[in-house]
């Protein structure tokens, strides 16, 4: 399913009205058609501002939340970004228009394979998809300019904080999985970490180890 010009206008209006104002982020979200990442029963709802199931008990995030997280990450064209939780691949595809390189890690092999196929179809060449336990990050590729988590941890994971460059930014949801979580921004400084609350959110929990597919 691909979107019409009217759907694109409504989609962008919904995102802007919920606080996503960064022009680079809006342009990236205009370029990446969410319809490619939503399949089956929910395909006709791809352009609504709501999370949707994608298999393996995971979801594609609400577009306005994707926009808010991307905006908070403050990605530049020279950045190398680590994403934990590829899911459908939608967030990584948006980041690919903003960053030099995107490493995206997913614990479900079926989601890695399906997102890779979409990236290849879209001729996206700066995303590196990895089937691995995201809670450990990618120490061999660290440090990263930016890190984004699309699953909620009780606290920012130590291994990931240590893989962030000085001056780097991490955006993630924190909190118990069965209650409202907070989306936070973490900036690594020379002396430690600065934290900023962004808004309440609800994400699937960050789980250690590899997942078992449906």
N, C-alpha and C positions, 0 to 999 in steps of 0.2 A: 504493500500500500504506500502510495506517495501522496503528499499533501497538496492541496490546491492553494492558490495565492490567498484566498480568503481564510483558509485554515491557518496559513502561515501568519497572517496579520493578527488573527484572534489569539494564536499561540503566543506570539511575542507580546501582545497587549497584556495577556494574563500574567506573563513572567514579570514584565515591567511594573505592573500594578502591585506586585508582591515584593517590590524592593530591589529587583535586579536592574541596575542602571548603567553598569560598566559597558561602554560601547563595544569593546573587543569581545566581551563575553556574549553580548546579544548577537553580534555578528557571527560568532562561532555557532551559537545555538540556532541561528537562522540557516546556516550552511548544513548542519547535521540534521537529517530528517529522522525524527524519532520513530516514524513508521517502519523503518528497516529493522528496528530493534524489538518490536512488539509483534508477536505472531499468534496465530490460532484464534481462540475465542475472543481475545481482547484487542485484536488488530484494529477494530473500528473505533477504539477509544484511545488510540495512540496519541492524539493531539489534545487530550484533556489534561488538565493540571492535577493529575492524581497518580499515585503509585499503582503498579499493575504486576500480577504474578508472571514469572518467566520460567518456572520450573525449578526443580531441586530445592523447593521451599524458599526460593529467593524472589526478590522483586526488582523491577526497574523503578528508580526513585521518581518522585514527583518532579516535573521539570523545573518548577520555581525553586525547589530545594537544591537541585543540581546547579541551577544558576547562582543561587546564593552561596553555595560552597565554592564554586569556581571563582566567583567574584572575591570571596574572602581569601582565597589562595594567592591572589595577586601574581599570576603567572606572567613571566616575560618570555620573549622569543628565544632567549638564551638558556632557559631553565631546563633541567632534567627533573622530571616529576615521577614519583612513585605512587601508584594507586594500589590500595589493598582492597580487593573485592571487585573484580572485573564485572561480574554479573552479566548483563546483556551486552556490555561494551559501550553503552551510550555515553557515560561520563568520560571514558578514555578517548572516544572519538571527538568529543568537544575539546578536551585538553590537547589533542593532537594539532588543533588549529592555533593553539596559543603557545605551546612549548616547543623546544628543540627536540626533545625525546621524551616518550612516556613509557615507563615500565609498569605493566599492570599484572597483578598476581591474583589468581583465583584457585580455590580449593576444590572446585567441582570440574572434573575433566570435560563433561558435556558442555558446560558454559564456556570453557576455554576454546573448545573446538568451534562452537557456533559463533562466538564473537570473532574469532580469527577469520572465519569465512566472510563475515560482514566487512571486516577491515580490508580484506583482499578485494572484495567486490567494490568497495569505495575507493580502492587504490590508495589506501593510507599506509605510508611506508615508515612512519616514525613511531609506531607503537610496537613494543616488544611484549608479547603475551607469555606468561609463565604459569605453569601448573605447579603450585607449591602451597605450603602453609604460610599464609600472609602474615600471621601474627609475629613471625620472625623477621619480616622484611626481606631485604636482599643485601646482606652485608658485603658481598663481593662487588656490588655496584655502588655502594655508598661512598661518600655522603651525597645526599640529594638536596637540591634547591628547595623543592616543595614535596610534601607528602600529604595524601588525602586518603581517608578511610571511609568506605561506604558501608561499614558495619560498626555497631556500637560496642565499645569496651567500657569496663567499669571505671578505668582510669587510662590516660594515654600510655600505651605500652612502652616500657623502658627500651626494648630493642629498637623500636621505631624512633623514639626520641633521640637515641644515640646515633642514628643514621641521618639525622638532619644537620645540614651545614650551619655554622654560625651565621645568623641573619636569616636563616631559612624559616619557612612557615609550614605548619601542619594544621590541617582542618579535619575535625572528626567529631562524631557524636559520642558522648559519654553518658553513662548511667545504666541502671538495671534494665534488662531487656523487657521486663513486664510492666514498666512504668514509663512516664514521659522522660525523654532524654534531652540533654542540652547539646546543641551544636557549638563547639568551641574552636577558637583559633589559638594556636601555640606558636610563639616566636622564640627561636633559640638565640640567646644572647651570650656574650662572653662569660657572663657570671651565672647563667642558669636559663630559666625559661619564663616568659611572660604569657599570661593566659587572659583570654577575652571571651566572654559569653556572646553568642550571636542570636540564637533563638531556640525555642523548644522544637524537638523533632521526634520521629519514631523510626528506628531502623532495626533490621535483623541484627542479632548479636554477633560479635566477633568470636569465632570459635577456633581453637587450636587444632592442628592436624588436617588431614585431607578428608574431604567429604565423600559420602557414598551417593552416587547419582540415583535418580528415580528408577 
